[in-house]
């Protein structure tokens, strides 16, 4: 019963947001983000810590943290507002840099991997690839509430995203490798190591871990690994695709994965510094965060 009530409550909220004009929905989402910033001290402090790292003392970390949580509210509102029939309008209001590189990779039949930070509305990048005939596959958590999981999967399908549920690491990797062999693009959020068993890297001047999945897939399949970010740009979006990270000629696969993940960390830093106030990371991400 609890799962059913949660599902019905979520669907009612989504239906309510969905009938609003887009600008109204985004304004409400931004306002909720500002209230969140004022009332959730632990998330506010964590966002401020992350902004200090990104800005390196060159900006107002407190104001940037407020902008982060406001932007997060906008993202959530847009994610709830969008429907399949609204995706073409979203695509028409999206600018793209580097699209020629992924088209060339698709034409070569190699499949590809997109490694993204939690920037802007990261899901808005999917329609860009789909419009070029490049299918997108992404991984999502397999929630306890099956109704919400199924609904979420259908909602992402409206973006053109095929969801692989995280039911087990080996099973997920097999499905992603199969997707790449079918010349699809695998999109992975790559700036947070949820399992805590990732590859150690230096990220914004401090040691932490990042997930090994993007580099592991690239090494095993030979598919190009593209760092990608999506930014809010006025009422629309801007997708930036960076050149692929080369597989290093290291002595072992584990060393190749380590070196590629460190290079990916540097690429993510560049993408995040372009619009740090749109980096929606308000959870602990470095060992010192957890200690604090």
VMD Tcl script that draws the C-alpha trace (Angstrom):
set ca {
  {0.00 0.00 0.00}
  {2.84 2.40 0.86}
  {4.41 1.90 -2.58}
  {1.06 2.42 -4.29}
  {0.42 5.67 -2.41}
  {3.93 6.93 -3.24}
  {3.37 6.11 -6.90}
  {-0.04 7.79 -7.04}
  {1.32 10.86 -5.25}
  {4.20 11.14 -7.71}
  {1.91 10.75 -10.70}
  {-0.43 13.42 -9.33}
  {2.49 15.82 -8.88}
  {3.77 15.13 -12.39}
  {0.29 15.64 -13.84}
  {-0.02 18.98 -12.03}
  {3.36 20.24 -13.29}
  {2.60 18.94 -16.78}
  {-0.42 21.20 -17.30}
  {1.52 24.37 -16.46}
  {3.17 26.55 -19.12}
  {6.88 25.74 -19.26}
  {8.02 29.13 -17.95}
  {5.66 28.86 -15.00}
  {6.85 25.35 -14.17}
  {10.51 26.44 -14.30}
  {9.85 29.51 -12.14}
  {8.11 27.36 -9.53}
  {10.95 24.83 -9.64}
  {13.55 27.58 -9.18}
  {11.59 29.05 -6.27}
  {11.40 25.63 -4.61}
  {15.16 25.30 -5.08}
  {15.67 28.62 -3.24}
  {13.46 27.47 -0.38}
  {15.42 24.22 -0.29}
  {18.66 26.20 -0.01}
  {17.31 28.16 2.98}
  {15.89 25.16 4.84}
  {18.28 22.26 4.19}
  {21.48 23.19 6.00}
  {23.36 19.95 5.30}
  {22.83 20.14 1.51}
  {23.57 23.86 1.52}
  {26.88 23.30 3.32}
  {27.81 20.48 0.94}
  {27.02 22.56 -2.15}
  {29.14 25.36 -0.68}
  {32.08 22.99 -0.14}
  {31.90 21.85 -3.76}
  {31.72 25.43 -5.04}
  {34.84 26.34 -3.03}
  {36.69 23.54 -4.83}
  {35.46 24.54 -8.27}
  {35.95 28.28 -7.83}
  {39.31 27.90 -6.11}
  {38.81 31.02 -4.05}
  {37.95 33.09 -7.11}
  {34.23 33.57 -6.45}
  {31.45 33.70 -3.89}
  {30.92 30.05 -2.88}
  {27.84 30.84 -0.77}
  {26.06 32.64 -3.63}
  {27.11 29.89 -6.04}
  {25.69 27.21 -3.73}
  {22.37 29.07 -3.69}
  {22.45 29.19 -7.51}
  {23.22 25.45 -7.64}
  {20.17 24.53 -5.59}
  {17.98 27.00 -7.50}
  {19.17 25.45 -10.77}
  {18.52 21.96 -9.37}
  {14.93 22.99 -8.69}
  {14.61 24.15 -12.29}
  {15.97 20.81 -13.53}
  {13.51 18.80 -11.47}
  {10.59 20.94 -12.65}
  {11.62 20.52 -16.28}
  {12.09 16.78 -15.85}
  {8.54 16.52 -14.50}
  {7.08 18.91 -17.10}
  {8.49 17.35 -20.26}
  {6.49 14.80 -22.26}
  {7.31 12.89 -25.42}
  {5.36 15.33 -27.60}
  {7.32 18.25 -26.10}
  {10.77 16.82 -26.91}
  {10.85 18.17 -30.51}
  {10.30 21.69 -29.16}
  {13.07 21.18 -26.64}
  {15.37 19.94 -29.40}
  {14.61 22.99 -31.55}
  {15.80 25.20 -28.68}
  {19.06 23.29 -28.12}
  {22.48 24.35 -29.38}
  {25.17 21.70 -29.90}
  {28.96 21.80 -30.13}
  {30.95 18.78 -31.36}
  {28.05 16.86 -32.91}
  {30.14 16.05 -35.98}
  {32.40 13.82 -33.87}
  {29.60 11.56 -32.65}
  {28.06 11.38 -36.13}
  {31.44 10.22 -37.47}
  {31.72 7.61 -34.71}
  {28.23 6.34 -35.49}
  {29.00 6.18 -39.21}
  {32.09 4.12 -38.35}
  {29.82 1.60 -36.59}
  {31.86 1.58 -33.40}
  {29.20 2.54 -30.88}
  {30.19 5.15 -28.32}
  {30.13 6.17 -24.67}
  {29.04 9.53 -23.25}
  {30.41 10.43 -19.81}
  {28.38 13.25 -18.25}
  {28.46 15.27 -15.04}
  {25.23 16.24 -13.28}
  {25.05 19.50 -15.26}
  {21.89 21.39 -16.23}
  {19.28 18.96 -17.53}
  {21.61 16.15 -18.60}
  {18.70 14.22 -20.14}
  {18.23 16.97 -22.75}
  {21.35 15.69 -24.54}
  {19.61 12.46 -25.55}
  {17.22 13.93 -28.18}
  {20.21 15.49 -29.97}
  {21.75 12.05 -30.58}
  {18.41 10.37 -31.28}
  {17.60 12.99 -33.92}
  {20.77 11.85 -35.74}
  {19.69 8.21 -35.63}
  {21.91 7.31 -32.67}
  {20.01 5.23 -30.06}
  {20.77 6.09 -26.42}
  {21.08 3.59 -23.56}
  {21.41 4.68 -19.92}
  {21.57 2.99 -16.52}
  {19.00 3.70 -13.81}
  {18.57 2.45 -10.26}
  {16.18 -0.45 -9.82}
  {13.95 1.03 -7.11}
  {12.05 -1.03 -4.54}
  {8.86 0.54 -5.86}
  {8.36 -1.28 -9.17}
  {5.52 1.03 -10.23}
  {7.81 4.08 -10.01}
  {10.63 2.21 -11.78}
  {8.32 1.25 -14.65}
  {6.90 4.76 -14.88}
  {10.38 6.29 -14.86}
  {11.44 3.95 -17.65}
  {8.47 4.96 -19.78}
  {9.12 8.65 -19.09}
  {12.75 8.39 -20.19}
  {11.61 6.58 -23.33}
  {9.91 9.85 -24.24}
  {13.39 11.36 -24.47}
  {14.50 8.45 -26.65}
  {16.47 6.85 -23.77}
  {16.49 3.07 -23.39}
  {16.94 2.21 -19.71}
  {19.06 -0.63 -18.34}
  {18.24 -1.23 -14.68}
  {21.14 -1.60 -12.28}
  {20.34 -5.14 -11.17}
  {23.94 -6.32 -10.89}
  {27.28 -5.01 -12.10}
  {28.22 -7.92 -14.39}
  {24.74 -8.14 -15.92}
  {24.67 -4.39 -16.54}
  {28.10 -4.43 -18.17}
  {27.05 -7.24 -20.50}
  {23.98 -5.28 -21.57}
  {26.00 -2.11 -22.16}
  {28.63 -3.99 -24.16}
  {25.84 -5.48 -26.27}
  {24.40 -2.00 -26.84}
  {27.78 -0.74 -28.05}
  {28.17 -3.72 -30.37}
  {24.77 -2.71 -31.83}
  {26.23 0.75 -32.59}
  {24.28 2.47 -29.82}
  {25.49 5.20 -27.48}
  {25.79 4.44 -23.77}
  {25.31 7.53 -21.56}
  {26.72 7.37 -18.03}
  {26.69 9.96 -15.26}
  {30.32 9.90 -14.23}
  {31.07 12.53 -11.59}
  {29.90 10.58 -8.53}
  {31.01 7.14 -7.34}
  {27.85 5.80 -5.72}
  {29.34 2.43 -4.80}
  {32.50 3.87 -3.28}
  {34.62 1.24 -5.05}
  {35.71 3.30 -8.05}
  {39.03 4.45 -9.44}
  {41.08 6.85 -7.33}
  {41.72 10.14 -9.12}
  {42.53 13.75 -8.40}
  {39.38 15.79 -8.96}
  {39.38 19.54 -8.34}
  {42.65 19.28 -6.43}
  {41.63 16.54 -4.01}
  {41.77 12.75 -4.13}
  {38.50 10.88 -4.48}
  {37.07 8.04 -6.59}
  {35.07 8.13 -9.81}
  {33.13 5.24 -11.37}
  {35.23 2.93 -13.58}
  {32.38 2.07 -15.97}
  {33.03 4.59 -18.79}
  {36.73 3.77 -19.11}
  {36.17 0.02 -18.65}
  {33.65 -0.02 -21.49}
  {35.99 1.99 -23.73}
  {38.93 -0.32 -23.06}
  {36.92 -3.53 -23.53}
  {34.97 -2.49 -26.62}
  {37.21 0.05 -28.34}
  {34.28 2.50 -28.50}
  {35.19 6.20 -28.23}
  {34.59 7.82 -24.85}
  {33.19 11.36 -25.22}
  {32.99 13.77 -22.26}
  {29.62 15.55 -22.63}
  {27.76 18.25 -20.69}
  {24.37 19.90 -21.05}
  {23.84 23.47 -19.84}
  {20.77 25.62 -19.39}
  {20.97 28.40 -21.98}
  {18.18 30.93 -21.49}
  {14.92 29.03 -21.98}
  {16.75 26.25 -23.82}
  {19.87 24.11 -23.59}
  {23.40 23.84 -24.89}
  {25.11 20.48 -25.38}
  {28.91 20.41 -25.48}
  {30.72 17.29 -26.73}
  {34.46 17.12 -26.09}
  {36.89 15.06 -28.23}
  {37.09 11.38 -27.22}
  {39.62 10.26 -24.63}
  {42.24 7.99 -26.18}
  {42.86 4.54 -24.70}
  {46.42 4.70 -23.30}
  {49.02 2.11 -24.21}
  {49.48 0.95 -20.62}
  {50.79 -2.45 -19.55}
  {47.48 -3.74 -18.16}
  {43.76 -3.18 -18.57}
  {43.42 -1.93 -14.99}
  {46.15 0.65 -15.62}
  {44.43 1.75 -18.82}
  {41.18 2.20 -16.91}
  {42.97 4.17 -14.18}
  {44.68 6.53 -16.63}
  {41.52 7.05 -18.69}
  {39.45 7.78 -15.59}
  {41.99 10.36 -14.45}
  {41.88 12.01 -17.88}
  {38.07 11.93 -17.71}
  {38.24 13.70 -14.33}
  {40.24 16.52 -15.94}
  {37.70 16.76 -18.77}
  {34.81 16.89 -16.31}
  {36.58 19.71 -14.48}
  {36.68 21.74 -17.71}
  {33.00 21.11 -18.41}
  {31.92 21.96 -14.86}
  {33.97 25.16 -14.72}
  {32.04 26.44 -17.75}
  {28.94 26.81 -15.55}
  {29.68 25.72 -11.96}
  {26.33 27.05 -10.70}
  {24.63 24.37 -12.82}
  {26.55 21.47 -11.28}
  {23.82 19.69 -9.35}
  {25.97 17.85 -6.86}
  {24.90 18.40 -3.26}
  {26.01 15.06 -1.78}
  {29.39 14.13 -0.28}
  {31.80 13.35 -3.12}
  {35.25 13.44 -1.48}
  {36.48 11.61 1.64}
  {36.82 14.92 3.48}
  {33.14 15.63 2.79}
  {32.13 12.53 4.69}
  {34.49 13.39 7.54}
  {33.02 16.89 7.71}
}
mol new
graphics top color blue
foreach p $ca { graphics top sphere $p radius 0.5 }
foreach p [lrange $ca 0 end-1] q [lrange $ca 1 end] { graphics top cylinder $p $q radius 0.2 }
display resetview
